[in-house]
Every structure is written in structure tokens, then in C-alpha cells.
């Protein structure tokens, strides 16, 4: 790899050559460095994101977020590589053991996936402390997804974002119109749209909104709850839950969602990732 050292004078001369305008080198250097160091904007265009939910070292999909309803789909690393080969731009990893038990149990699979793919990886499930999240980001995870931790300690969002700007996605999982935590087992009394605005103010870079009532059932999506969350914030909202057809994906895009996470429909072959991206 080449290591290039560019002086302020060189930048100024190049700027003048191509623009015909004089330049203050310090100002131009500052502009270029700011652009280089600025965090990458999440989801500049609508994305279809394959889910790799892990439990006991296997890819699984739950129905309605209920333990015991899972269906297994093989090795997580193989699944991740398959989605990358199919054209995925982001992978959505969830450590379900961590979500339910409060401690991540699928770390080896996560590490193997991060090392073997060259696209964005977002990870949730069992991340309870800022130090843990920062460690994951330092190790190559692009975004951490906080659910229970964000509800219990909202300031954790700002603590992580201060070290890794635009790297925190707050997960708002809604059941019967209420945000639920601890693997969708405990109610919080929070309204999803109101909570989304709160976490945007805390420094979240994006919101992951999961409609648990339709999650994993292949029965179709509900646009209205997603649209409420989208309208409440200016940061990207990623929708999840209920996708069963390409029409569902189009409907979610029309809500203004920045992306959609798809799991069961892809694993069950309802459509291909390529077809979903084309849609």
C-alpha cells in the first residue's frame, strides 16, 4: 500500500490548476480533511439488508420474537458470504442469545463474518455497555445496535457516538404499539415515535424499527407504524418485520424508510436478494 504525504502547498497548487481560482491552503486543507474524517452517511440510497440472526451458533428466524419458534438455516459465516455474493451492501447481525440472556454468545461467528466480508456490518444483541460497543467498533463492526441498553441508560448513545460518530443505531422493537426490550419480553411503556425522537436528540445515527407483531410470520408489513417513526426523526429509519413480498419492500420504501431488513422471506426463498434490490 502506498503512503502519500500531501503538503498544503501541493493541495493549493492542484486546486488552482483545476479551478483557475486562488486558494488559502489552510482553508482548502481543512475542507479536504473534514471531508475525509467526516463519518460516512448511513444508507445514501435505499437498501435491502439481509438478516443473519444467530442462536446457538446457527442462523435462525423467530416467529413473533418468541423463543422456541425458531427455524434454523445453517452456518452464519456461510450465510453472510452468500448474501455478499448476491450483492448485499450491508449485513444485519443479531446475537439472539445475547438479546435474551444479556451476554453475547455468538462472538466467534461475528468475528469470522467481520473478517471475511468487505461490506458494512451492523450488530445487535447483548451489547449492554459503552466499552463493549466501542470495542466492537474498533474491531471492525461498522454500526452497533442498542436496544435494552439504550432504554435503560439513554446516555450510552452519546457516550459511544462521541468516540465513533454516526455509529449507533437504536433498536425500537414494538409490540402492541409499545417498545419492548430484553429479547421482546418486557414492555417499557414507550411510544416508538416519541422514543425515536428522544434518541435522535441523544446522538443516534439511525433508528431500527421492528414491528414485532408481524415479525417472522410472512404475513406482510404494516406501513403506518413505520411511517410514524420516519416522520418523527430526521435520521435514517431502517424497517424490519413482516416482509413477505416484493410489494412489501416497495411499500416500506414509500414510507420514507432508508432501508429494510429482510430475514425469513429470503431464507424461505419467497424472492431473491437480487430481485428485492431491483424492486
C-alpha positions in Angstrom: 0.0 0.0 0.0 1.3 3.5 -0.9 1.6 6.0 1.9 1.1 9.5 0.4 2.1 12.7 2.2 0.4 15.7 0.6 1.6 19.2 1.6 -0.7 22.2 2.0 1.2 23.9 -0.9 0.6 20.9 -3.2 -3.1 20.9 -2.5 -3.2 24.7 -3.2 -1.4 24.3 -6.5 -3.6 21.5 -7.6 -6.7 23.4 -6.6 -5.5 26.5 -8.7 -4.6 24.3 -11.7 -8.0 22.7 -11.9 -10.2 25.6 -10.8 -8.4 28.6 -12.0 -9.0 30.2 -8.6 -6.5 31.1 -5.9 -6.8 29.3 -2.6 -5.9 29.7 1.0 -4.0 26.4 1.6 -5.1 26.2 5.2 -8.7 26.6 4.3 -8.5 24.1 1.5 -6.6 21.6 3.6 -9.2 22.0 6.4 -12.0 21.4 3.9 -10.4 18.3 2.5 -9.5 16.8 5.9 -13.0 17.5 7.1 -14.5 15.6 4.2 -12.0 12.7 4.8 -12.7 12.5 8.5 -16.4 13.0 8.4 -18.4 9.9 9.2 -19.9 8.0 6.2 -23.6 8.8 5.9 -25.7 5.8 6.5 -27.8 4.5 3.6 -27.3 7.2 0.9 -29.8 5.2 -1.1 -32.5 2.6 -0.1 -31.0 -0.7 0.8 -32.4 -4.3 1.3 -30.3 -5.7 4.2 -30.2 -9.5 4.8 -30.5 -10.6 8.4 -28.2 -13.0 10.0 -29.8 -13.8 13.3 -27.7 -16.2 15.4 -28.7 -18.5 18.2 -26.5 -21.4 19.4 -24.1 -20.9 16.6 -26.8 -21.2 13.9 -28.7 -18.8 11.7 -32.3 -18.8 12.9 -35.5 -16.9 12.4 -38.1 -16.5 15.1 -41.9 -16.1 14.7 -43.2 -13.0 16.6 -40.0 -12.8 18.6 -40.9 -15.9 20.6 -38.2 -18.3 21.7 -39.0 -21.9 20.8 -40.4 -20.8 17.4 -37.1 -20.7 15.7 -36.2 -22.4 12.4 -32.5 -23.0 11.7 -30.8 -22.1 8.4 -27.2 -23.2 8.8 -23.9 -21.7 9.5 -23.8 -17.9 10.0 -20.5 -17.3 8.1 -21.7 -19.3 5.1 -24.9 -17.3 5.1 -23.1 -14.0 5.3 -20.8 -14.9 2.4 -23.8 -16.0 0.4 -25.5 -12.6 0.9 -22.4 -10.8 0.0 -22.0 -12.8 -3.2 -25.7 -11.9 -4.0 -24.9 -8.2 -3.9 -25.7 -7.1 -0.3 -24.2 -3.8 0.7 -24.8 -4.3 4.5 -25.3 -7.3 6.8 -27.6 -7.2 9.8 -26.2 -9.4 12.5 -28.1 -10.2 15.7 -26.8 -12.3 18.6 -30.2 -13.6 19.8 -28.6 -15.4 22.8 -27.2 -12.0 23.8 -30.5 -10.3 23.4 -32.3 -12.9 25.6 -29.6 -13.5 28.1 -27.8 -10.1 28.2 -24.5 -11.6 27.2 -23.2 -12.1 23.7 -22.8 -15.9 22.9 -22.0 -15.9 19.2 -18.9 -13.7 19.2 -16.8 -16.2 17.3 -19.3 -16.2 14.4 -19.4 -12.4 14.4 -15.7 -12.1 14.4 -15.4 -14.6 11.5 -18.0 -12.7 9.5 -16.4 -9.3 10.1 -13.0 -10.7 8.9 -14.4 -12.4 5.8 -16.6 -9.7 4.3 -15.8 -6.3 2.9 -19.2 -4.6 3.3 -20.8 -2.8 6.2 -21.8 -4.9 9.2 -24.2 -3.8 11.9 -24.5 -5.8 15.1 -27.0 -6.0 17.9 -27.9 -8.3 20.7 -26.4 -8.3 24.2 -24.4 -5.0 23.9 -25.0 -3.5 27.3 -22.0 -1.2 28.0 -20.4 1.6 26.1 -16.9 0.0 26.4 -18.3 -3.2 24.8 -19.8 -1.2 21.9 -16.6 0.8 21.3 -14.6 -2.4 21.4 -16.8 -3.9 18.7 -16.5 -0.7 16.5 -12.7 -0.7 17.0 -12.6 -4.4 15.9 -14.3 -3.6 12.6 -18.1 -3.6 13.2 -19.5 -0.6 11.3 -22.6 0.0 13.5 -23.7 -1.2 16.9 -27.4 -1.7 17.5 -28.6 -0.8 21.0 -32.0 -1.8 22.4 -32.2 -2.7 26.1 -29.1 -0.7 26.9 -30.4 2.5 25.2 -33.7 2.2 27.1 -32.1 1.6 30.5 -29.3 4.1 30.0 -30.1 6.6 27.3 -26.8 8.5 27.7 -24.9 5.4 26.4 -25.8 6.6 22.9 -23.9 9.8 23.3 -21.0 8.1 25.0 -20.5 5.8 22.1 -21.2 8.4 19.4 -18.7 10.8 20.9 -15.9 8.3 20.1 -17.4 6.8 16.9 -19.8 9.4 15.3 -22.7 8.0 13.3 -22.1 4.5 14.5 -25.1 3.9 16.9 -28.4 2.5 15.7 -31.0 2.4 18.4 -33.4 -0.5 18.1 -37.0 0.2 18.8 -38.9 -3.1 18.8 -42.7 -2.5 19.1 -45.3 -5.0 20.3 -48.9 -3.8 20.6 -47.7 -0.2 20.0 -45.2 -0.3 22.8 -41.4 -0.5 22.8 -40.3 -3.9 24.2 -36.8 -4.9 25.4 -34.9 -8.0 26.7 -35.5 -10.0 23.6 -39.0 -8.6 23.2 -40.1 -10.0 26.5 -40.5 -6.8 28.6 -42.7 -3.7 27.9 -41.4 -0.2 28.5 -44.4 2.0 28.1 -42.6 4.0 25.5 -44.2 5.1 22.2 -41.9 4.2 19.3 -42.2 7.5 17.5 -41.6 9.5 20.7 -38.7 7.3 21.7 -37.1 7.7 18.2 -37.1 11.5 18.6 -35.6 11.2 22.0 -32.7 9.0 20.8 -32.1 11.2 17.8 -31.5 14.0 20.4 -29.2 11.7 22.3 -27.0 11.3 19.2 -28.2 8.2 17.5 -27.2 7.9 13.9 -30.2 5.8 12.8 -33.2 4.0 14.2 -34.0 0.3 13.6 -37.8 -0.1 13.9 -39.1 -3.7 14.2 -42.8 -4.4 14.1 -42.7 -7.5 16.4 -46.4 -8.2 15.9 -45.7 -9.3 12.3 -42.0 -10.4 12.7 -41.2 -13.7 11.1 -44.8 -14.5 10.1 -44.5 -13.9 6.3 -47.9 -12.2 6.6 -47.0 -8.8 5.2 -45.9 -5.5 6.7 -47.8 -2.6 8.3 -46.8 0.7 6.8 -48.4 3.1 9.3 -46.2 2.3 12.4 -43.1 2.6 10.2 -44.3 5.9 8.7 -45.0 7.4 12.2 -41.4 6.7 13.2 -40.0 8.0 9.9 -42.0 11.3 10.4 -40.7 11.7 13.9 -37.0 12.0 13.1 -34.5 13.3 10.5 -32.1 10.4 10.8 -32.4 7.2 8.8 -35.0 4.7 9.8 -34.5 1.1 9.0 -37.7 -1.0 8.9 -38.0 -4.7 9.9 -40.7 -7.2 10.4 -43.3 -8.9 8.2 -41.7 -8.6 4.8 -43.1 -11.4 2.6 -43.3 -10.0 -1.0 -41.5 -7.5 -3.2 -44.6 -5.3 -2.8 -43.9 -5.1 0.9 -40.4 -3.8 0.2 -41.8 -1.1 -2.2 -44.4 -0.1 0.4 -41.7 0.4 3.1 -39.6 2.5 0.7 -42.7 4.7 0.2 -42.9 5.3 3.9 -39.5 7.1 3.7 -37.6 4.3 5.4 -33.9 4.3 4.4 -33.6 0.6 4.3 -35.4 -2.7 5.2 -34.0 -5.7 7.0 -35.3 -9.0 5.5 -34.9 -12.4 7.1 -37.4 -15.2 6.8 -38.6 -14.3 3.3 -35.1 -14.6 1.9 -34.2 -17.8 3.8 -37.5 -19.3 2.7 -37.0 -18.4 -0.9 -40.0 -16.1 -1.3 -37.8 -13.9 -3.5 -34.1 -13.5 -4.1 -31.9 -10.7 -2.8 -31.2 -9.6 -6.4 -35.0 -9.3 -7.1 -35.5 -7.4 -3.9 -32.8 -4.9 -4.7 -34.2 -4.5 -8.2 -37.6 -3.8 -6.7 
